[in-house]
Each structure stands twice: as C-alpha cells, then as structure tokens.
Amino acid sequence: MASVTHIVEKIAQFGREKGLVGIVADPAVPSNENRLAVVILNTGTIHRVGHHRMYVGMSRKLARTGITVLRFDFSGLGDSSPHLSDQPLLQSNLTDIEAALEWLQTTRGISRVVLIGLCSGADHAILYGFSDPRVVGLVLIDPYIPPTARYFFDYLSHRLRDVRNWRNFRLHKSKLLRRLFEHISRTLHLDGGPLHLEYHGLDPRASLEKAYEATAQAGVKFLVICTGQHHAPRQTYREQFIKAFSKVSFGDSLQLEFFQNADHTFSSIRSRSELDELVTSWCKNTPFERSTPLTPPIADVTALWSA
C-alpha cells in the first residue's frame, strides 16, 4: 500500500437506530486493490480514543497508509446509545462488532477486516473473530494469558529482589508477602482481573484454546503484543503466550511481540510510537487470506464470559 498524505475523518453512526457512534478515518484517495479496514474495540469502559488518546494516533497513521479505520464505542459507552435489548452485555458487544463490519461493507465495500483490542478489547476480538469470515486478522494487545510455571517464578523473583520490600519487612511495614499471596490466589482462581472479561465456572485455558484453534484453522493472522511493566504483569517473558496455549497449532499465522519496557496502557509517547509502527507495518505487509469459514465448534465459549 502506498502512503498517502491526507486523510478524512468523519462521524460514523450505525447499528440499531444508528445508536452506535464512532469515528472513521479514510485515506483521501482510497486504494482500489484488496482494500483492508481496521476496527478498534473499546478497552473496558474507556472511550474510543483509548488510553492517552492512543487510538487516535494509531488510526491516523494507519489511514495514511491507505487503510480505512473505524474506532467506535460499544452500546452504553462514550457517545453510543444504551443497550436496547435483553441480550447479556457480552453478546450485545459482539453484536455491535458485527454491526460495525456490516457498516464498513455497506458504506465502503470493504469485506476484509482486522480487529484490534487491548485487554478486554483483545478478549472480545478473539471471541468474535473465528465466527465472521470478514475477519482476516487480529491484533491482540495484552490478551488474557493463563499463568505458567515460569511466570510465577519470574514474578516472585522480581518482587523478592526489590530491596525496598525487605527494608519495609524488617520494619514490620511490608505488604510484600500479603501481596504475593493475594496475587497467586487471584491467578490460581482464574480471576480475569481489571478490564478483562471474567470467567465463570469453566476452564478458560481449554475454552480459549478452542477459540484460538478455530481462528487459526480459518486462516486468520495474529499479532499478539504483550507488555512487561505492570505492577502485577500477566506476562513476564516473551514465550509465555505460546507456552500457555501450547495445544494450539498457530503455524506461521502468529507474530508475537513483547514490549518489555511498556506499561499496560502505553503511557509513554515512545511506547505508543513503537506500537503504531509495529501495527502499521504488520497490517501493510501481512498476506491476509482466510479459508472457508468453519462452523463454530465452540458454541459454549461465550457462556464462559461476562463483562
């Protein structure tokens, strides 16, 4: 895709009674060949601009390379109208994603879409992606990753090496042990944590393995990006995602990146710039080809989640 200088941003309204509101960024001169669109999903209750306005800059950079980008608010968030049905929140959000893809196909003639999401946005993307043949790629930023043995070792080692924890411990002021035990307890009980979708009752690892396997088998490409500078990071080493989902046959469909020095919300300008460069390069250079859609083998997956 050739770079373009100018883009056009407009308000987008779609869905039931045009209750969903977003911003669409179009290249001033759209390409006529194999057009691709990107749809950026909310993180938790954060407005469509994203943390530190990260999605505004990302949208504009992608649009300047010839890619149409839609960032919108789920029902009940930002400028979008509240839910108008009896659907559970998760199902309503998945229906909103479908409406966004329908709008892009109707108004822009685009039927090849990459979904981008951070944290709960990544969770929504993987839950939706396998079911819609228009989805050819997923950019998952800090998705839910089950813990591994090395994760616990790395996390504990990092906390125990912090001199301040031991100084406070000697002064009987340390919260180190309590925090360590609380963190391990939350993880072992499969707590989705802040901003992630939560699991209820069933094994999230097995269910997510089915979702990832179905999506990979459909030919969808993955860019999985994880960050390392959390107070309690969900990933402590680059290969944790692969180890956590070792039963999934990703083949060459997966590109895995680890931003060791970035925090969960990409608060630094440098980390956001590096993220934008990576996502733009991946969208421009990845050969997106989706096979015939599979009948979803995991009809029970959405029942495991609630927002």
Secondary structure, 3 states (H helix, E strand, C coil): CCCCCCEEEEEEEECHHHCEEEEEEEECCCCCCCCCEEEECCCCCCCCCCHHHHHHHHHHHHHCCCCEEEEECCCCCCCCCCCCCCCCHHHHHHHHHHHHHHHHHHHHCCCCEEEEEECHHHHHHHHHHCCCCCEEEEEEECCCCCCCHHHHHHHHHHHHHCHHHHHHHHCCCCCHHHHHHHHHHHHHCCCCCCCCCEECCCCHHHHHHHHHHHHHHCCCEEEEEEECCCCCCCCCCCCHHHHHCCCCCCHHHEEEEEECCCCCCCCCHHHHHHHHHHHHHHHHHCCCCCCCCCCCCCCCHHHHEEC
